[in-house]
């Protein structure tokens, strides 16, 4: 109360200056149009010196507007020292925000954390550059309290043929026009260790599996193995990247062949996938018979 002597009093409450963290398990590159895509495990961690996550303000994780992604299903698994302090999450703001309530009288303590998994995203269009999930723990302040350690982005490669092709019933070894696969300028999504699969959608048209060394050109041609493989039913062509593709990169494939069966095909599409264990394909209608 005056300038003389020791302090005159102390408030019942204290000022907190915390620094919580949001940490995903890894970078994630999603594919435009994918639905119900599993999220990476996300950890929310309090600062080791002072805690700032409270029941009054709860926890919000927001997806930036720059990303065409929304929350689809809430996380279902919670582990860690603070796992019992949070309630069931809710999806808010048309899917852009995940609200994680903090239970009454369960403010976090310094150093506490929880990890959550089991949630999913829906991914839209177009491709987007890399950005971060955003953590908010202060309902009175609209500014971001922390950004994720890892990045998320959306890739949207496209496939096209140099020309249309018309198949005649019983034709074999029909040489296709050049097929071009191009990465989006915003983000690349074709990686070493993942397969590029180009699939014929009608069983009456199949790949000529005798062609194992087509010609690869374009600025990505050295980033794939020189030979290709096929599925046992001859519906799927498999290209194996040996290096990650880059933004805007182009791979052109020449000399591929297909065989037509005895049945009439009104329209056969090519669709392609860039994930070895995914059943999500980009679609391009290119031929009929």
C-alpha positions in Angstrom: 0.0 0.0 0.0 3.0 2.3 0.4 6.6 2.5 -0.6 8.0 1.4 2.7 8.8 -2.1 3.8 7.6 -5.5 2.5 4.4 -6.2 0.5 1.1 -5.4 2.1 -1.0 -8.2 0.7 -1.4 -11.0 -1.8 -4.4 -11.9 -3.9 -6.2 -15.2 -3.6 -5.7 -15.8 -7.3 -2.5 -15.5 -9.4 -1.6 -14.5 -12.9 -0.8 -17.4 -15.1 1.6 -17.2 -18.1 1.5 -20.6 -19.7 2.8 -21.9 -23.0 0.8 -25.1 -24.0 1.8 -27.1 -27.1 -0.1 -28.9 -29.8 1.9 -31.7 -31.3 0.7 -34.0 -34.1 2.4 -37.3 -34.7 3.7 -36.3 -38.1 3.2 -34.1 -41.2 0.1 -35.1 -43.1 -0.7 -34.7 -46.8 -4.4 -35.4 -47.6 -5.9 -35.9 -51.0 -8.6 -33.6 -52.3 -12.0 -35.3 -52.2 -11.1 -37.9 -49.6 -13.7 -38.6 -46.9 -13.4 -40.0 -43.4 -9.6 -39.8 -43.4 -8.0 -40.8 -40.2 -6.3 -38.0 -38.2 -2.7 -38.3 -36.9 -2.5 -38.6 -33.1 -2.5 -35.2 -31.5 -1.0 -34.4 -28.2 -2.0 -31.3 -26.1 0.8 -30.6 -23.5 1.0 -28.0 -20.7 4.2 -26.1 -20.0 6.4 -27.7 -17.4 6.5 -24.6 -15.3 3.0 -23.2 -15.4 -0.4 -24.4 -16.6 -3.0 -22.3 -18.4 -5.7 -24.8 -19.6 -8.8 -24.3 -17.5 -12.4 -25.5 -17.3 -13.5 -21.9 -17.8 -12.1 -21.6 -21.3 -11.9 -25.3 -22.6 -9.7 -26.3 -25.5 -10.3 -25.5 -29.2 -8.4 -26.9 -32.2 -9.1 -25.0 -35.4 -8.4 -25.9 -39.0 -7.2 -22.8 -40.8 -9.5 -21.4 -43.6 -6.6 -21.9 -46.0 -7.2 -25.7 -45.8 -10.3 -27.3 -47.5 -10.6 -29.7 -44.6 -13.3 -30.1 -41.9 -13.6 -32.3 -38.8 -15.8 -35.3 -39.7 -15.7 -37.5 -36.6 -14.5 -36.6 -33.1 -11.5 -38.4 -31.5 -12.6 -41.4 -29.4 -9.4 -42.4 -27.6 -7.7 -40.3 -24.9 -4.6 -41.2 -23.0 -2.1 -39.4 -20.8 -2.0 -37.7 -17.4 -4.8 -35.2 -18.3 -7.0 -37.6 -20.2 -9.6 -37.9 -17.5 -9.8 -34.1 -17.2 -11.5 -33.6 -20.6 -15.0 -34.5 -21.8 -16.4 -35.6 -25.1 -15.4 -33.3 -28.0 -17.8 -31.5 -30.2 -17.5 -30.2 -33.8 -18.3 -26.5 -34.2 -18.1 -23.7 -36.8 -19.3 -25.8 -39.7 -16.6 -28.4 -39.1 -13.6 -26.1 -38.7 -13.3 -26.3 -34.9 -13.0 -29.2 -32.5 -14.1 -28.1 -29.0 -12.7 -30.2 -26.2 -14.4 -29.4 -22.9 -12.4 -29.3 -19.7 -14.4 -30.8 -16.8 -15.4 -28.5 -13.9 -12.7 -28.3 -11.2 -10.2 -30.0 -13.5 -7.9 -27.2 -14.5 -4.6 -28.7 -15.9 -1.5 -28.8 -13.8 2.0 -27.9 -15.1 3.5 -30.6 -17.3 0.2 -32.5 -17.8 -0.8 -33.7 -21.2 -3.2 -36.0 -23.2 -3.0 -37.6 -26.6 -6.1 -38.2 -28.7 -6.8 -40.3 -31.8 -9.7 -42.0 -33.6 -11.0 -38.8 -35.3 -11.5 -38.3 -39.0 -11.4 -35.4 -41.5 -13.3 -34.7 -44.7 -11.2 -33.2 -47.4 -12.5 -30.9 -50.1 -11.0 -29.0 -53.1 -8.7 -27.4 -54.3 -5.1 -28.3 -53.4 -3.7 -26.2 -50.6 -0.2 -25.2 -49.4 1.1 -26.4 -46.0 -0.4 -24.9 -42.8 -0.8 -25.7 -39.1 -3.6 -26.8 -36.8 -4.3 -24.0 -34.3 -4.7 -24.3 -30.6 -6.9 -21.9 -28.6 -7.2 -22.0 -24.8 -8.4 -18.5 -23.9 -12.0 -17.8 -24.8 -11.5 -14.1 -24.1 -8.7 -13.7 -26.6 -9.2 -14.5 -30.3 -5.5 -14.9 -31.0 -3.8 -18.3 -31.6 -2.2 -19.7 -28.4 -0.1 -22.3 -30.2 0.4 -23.8 -33.7 1.0 -27.4 -34.4 4.6 -28.7 -34.6 3.8 -30.5 -37.8 2.2 -29.4 -41.1 -0.9 -30.5 -43.0 -1.7 -29.8 -46.6 -3.9 -31.1 -49.5 -2.6 -32.5 -52.7 -4.7 -32.8 -55.9 -2.7 -34.4 -58.8 -4.6 -34.9 -62.0 -4.4 -37.4 -64.9 -5.2 -36.8 -68.5 -4.6 -38.3 -71.9 -3.2 -36.5 -75.0 -6.2 -37.6 -77.0 -9.4 -39.6 -76.9 -9.2 -43.3 -78.0 -11.9 -45.5 -79.5 -11.7 -49.2 -78.9 -12.9 -51.8 -81.4 -14.3 -55.1 -79.9 -11.7 -57.9 -79.9 -8.9 -55.4 -80.6 -5.6 -56.3 -78.8 -2.4 -54.3 -78.2 -4.1 -51.0 -78.7 -1.6 -48.3 -78.1 -3.0 -45.6 -75.8 -2.2 -41.9 -76.3 0.3 -40.4 -73.8 -0.9 -40.4 -70.2 0.2 -37.4 -68.1 0.1 -37.2 -64.4 0.7 -33.7 -62.9 1.1 -32.5 -59.4 -0.8 -29.4 -58.2 1.3 -26.2 -57.8 0.3 -25.9 -54.2 1.4 -29.2 -52.8 2.9 -32.5 -54.0 1.3 -35.7 -52.9 3.2 -38.5 -54.8 5.9 -40.0 -52.5 8.6 -42.6 -52.7 7.3 -45.8 -51.0 3.8 -45.3 -52.3 2.4 -46.8 -55.5 0.8 -44.9 -58.4 -2.0 -47.1 -59.5 -3.9 -46.5 -62.8 -7.0 -48.6 -63.0 -9.4 -49.5 -65.8 -13.0 -49.3 -64.6 -14.5 -51.8 -67.0 -13.6 -55.5 -66.9 -14.0 -55.7 -70.7 -10.9 -53.6 -71.1 -7.6 -54.8 -69.6 -4.0 -53.7 -69.7 -1.6 -55.5 -72.1 0.8 -56.9 -69.4 3.5 -57.6 -72.0 4.4 -53.9 -71.8 6.6 -53.6 -68.8 9.0 -50.8 -69.9 6.9 -47.9 -71.2 8.6 -44.6 -71.9 8.6 -42.1 -69.1 9.3 -38.4 -69.8 8.6 -35.1 -68.0 10.5 -33.5 -65.2 9.5 -36.4 -62.8 10.6 -39.2 -65.1 13.7 -40.1 -63.1 11.7 -40.3 -59.9 9.9 -43.5 -60.9 11.2 -47.1 -61.5 11.7 -47.8 -65.2 9.5 -50.9 -65.2 5.8 -51.2 -64.3 3.7 -54.0 -62.7 0.1 -55.1 -63.1 -2.5 -56.6 -60.9 -3.4 -60.2 -61.4 -6.8 -59.3 -63.1 -5.0 -56.9 -65.5 -7.2 -54.0 -64.5 -4.5 -52.1 -62.6 -1.2 -50.6 -63.8 1.3 -50.0 -60.9 4.1 -47.4 -61.1 6.6 -47.2 -58.2 8.1 -43.8 -57.3 11.7 -43.9 -56.1 11.7 -40.3 -55.0 9.1 -37.8 -53.8 7.5 -35.7 -56.6 7.7 -31.9 -56.4 5.0 -29.3 -56.7 3.8 -28.9 -60.3 5.9 -31.9 -61.4 4.8 -33.8 -64.6 5.2 -37.5 -65.4 4.3 -38.5 -69.0 3.8 -42.2 -69.8 4.0 -43.4 -73.5 3.6 -46.8 -75.1 1.0 -48.3 -72.8 -1.4 -50.8 -74.4 -4.8 -52.2 -73.7 -6.9 -55.1 -75.0 -10.6 -55.0 -75.7 -12.9 -58.0 -75.1 -15.8 -59.4 -77.1 -18.3 -57.3 -75.2 -19.2 -53.7 -76.2 -17.9 -51.1 -73.9 -19.8 -47.8 -73.8 -17.3 -45.9 -71.7 -14.3 -47.0 -69.8 -12.6 -44.7 -67.3 -9.1 -44.4 -66.0 -8.9 -43.7 -62.3 -5.7 -43.4 -60.3 -4.5 -43.7 -56.8 -1.3 -42.5 -55.2 -1.6 -44.4 -51.9 -0.6 -48.0 -51.7 -3.2 -48.9 -48.9 -6.0 -46.6 -49.9 -9.1 -47.3 -52.0 -9.5 -43.7 -52.9 -9.0 -43.0 -56.6 -9.1 -39.8 -58.7 -11.3 -40.3 -61.8 -10.8 -39.4 -65.4 -13.1 -40.6 -68.3 -11.0 -41.2 -71.3 -12.2 -43.9 -73.7 -15.2 -45.8 -75.1 -15.8 -48.6 -77.6 
